[in-house]
Amino acid sequence: MTYKFSKGHAMNDQNASATQVQYGMPRVAARDSRLSRITRGLLASLGLTAFVLVSATAQAQVAPPLGVAQQFGALGNSGVTGSTGTGTQVSGDVGSSPTATITNFPPSSTIPPYIVHLANDAVVQQARADAIAAFSALNQGPGTALANDLSTVGALTPGIYSVGTADLPAGTTLTLNDPTGTGVFIFNVGSSLTANIGSSVIGTANPCNIYWQVGTSATLNGTTFRGTVIADASITVGAGSNLTGRALAGTGATGAVTMAGAGGNTIGGCSFNAPLVTGPVAPTVSKSFSPASISAGGVSTLTITLSNSSVDTADTITSLTDNLPGGMVIAATPNASTTCGSTVTAPAGGSTVTLTGGTIPAASLNPASTGTCAVSVNVTAASAGSLTNTVAAGDLVTNNGNNAAPASAVLTVTSLVATSIPTLSEWAMIMLVALLAMTGFVAMRRQSR
């Protein structure tokens, strides 16, 4: 670029000299013309520099890579506690690593296809590592300093913001506007984040593009809050709180996610069921009955679903044995089938379902989905009761490991309603016979007349 710029000036100087000789142009005019060209060049260069600087500023903040953590609604380090009563609905996976302590699930629950990881499995371990990396990735400069009282900062647009101790007082709002829905908001909170009862985050911003990096703990108490909260310590989602985003706690030494109150609150809306785990991953198991309730002697279909969260490795099944509970047997017409690429053994009247061989497909990124295959068979029960069918931890054996957590489903069997035939007492029978005899005698007398 510099070479061409100099060469251009040399050519212009030659042209200017030739013009002076031919037309007698004053040297002053030539100097003015040359100065004008240099000035225009400098202005153009300054304009380009300003454009680059403005563009760099506009593109300064970027969303952190969440990896597997993106599919979680609640992720802890030292545990996750759901709310009681009606429970909390989480639209995203729930898990904790390294301490896999999950309580109050149920009554709290995840919304399918998301699941509760009862063990510190490979998916949860990877999610925790990715959450720690995302926390660090949010360090993108100090940005604009805000007052601790977030209700006083006015309407904000996409950018990086820093605040010491963030507080959203009761009944107040924080407005985040971005009509495009693509702008990223990053809040670097040095200490704690607290949103009080009746407060809310509002505006046109996409909640899934809002990120809160919290230096200690976050408390969302009776608030309508937005964004992915990544806290170095704990996160409390209080009674009546609704978080559109994710609660990822304990990126430091420890930290738990606690859902307080008697339920009715929600977490989720941004979780993306995209398993990004690479390499060998132990499979998981889930199961269900359809219908979940039958009359004694009726038939229900038992479905056992095998899942693989690795995007590049299929799980080769060595064996799976499901022992039915006492009182439950395989129906006279088993209709046993599998989508795992092998044969399922389930003899009528038996109590064991066996799968040998086959594979659980790898997960898919486009569209994002866990790799699954299933085994199904018809079952029945002769007597009323609540029958729990469980695949124990380790029952599914694959080349990439065994299922770390058990899977259970309950079949409710009700009694048949007996239709009783009314009986007559002995005296009633005598009276009936006498009445019939008298009726017959009267009929005969009338015919004889």
Secondary structure as UniProt FT lines:
FT   HELIX           2..23
FT   HELIX           27..58
FT   HELIX           67..71
FT   STRAND          72..76
FT   STRAND          80..81
FT   TURN            85..86
FT   STRAND          89..91
FT   STRAND          93..96
FT   STRAND          102..103
FT   TURN            105..107
FT   STRAND          109..110
FT   TURN            112..113
FT   HELIX           122..137
FT   STRAND          144..145
FT   HELIX           150..152
FT   STRAND          159..163
FT   STRAND          166..168
FT   TURN            170..171
FT   STRAND          173..176
FT   TURN            179..180
FT   STRAND          185..189
FT   STRAND          193..195
FT   TURN            197..198
FT   STRAND          200..202
FT   HELIX           207..209
FT   STRAND          210..214
FT   STRAND          218..220
FT   STRAND          224..231
FT   STRAND          235..237
FT   TURN            239..240
FT   STRAND          242..248
FT   STRAND          257..259
FT   STRAND          266..269
FT   STRAND          284..290
FT   STRAND          293..295
FT   TURN            296..297
FT   STRAND          299..308
FT   STRAND          315..323
FT   TURN            326..327
FT   STRAND          328..330
FT   STRAND          337..338
FT   STRAND          343..345
FT   TURN            348..349
FT   STRAND          352..356
FT   STRAND          359..360
FT   STRAND          364..365
FT   TURN            366..367
FT   STRAND          368..369
FT   STRAND          371..381
FT   STRAND          385..391
FT   TURN            393..394
FT   STRAND          396..398
FT   TURN            399..400
FT   STRAND          401..402
FT   STRAND          407..414
FT   HELIX           426..448
//
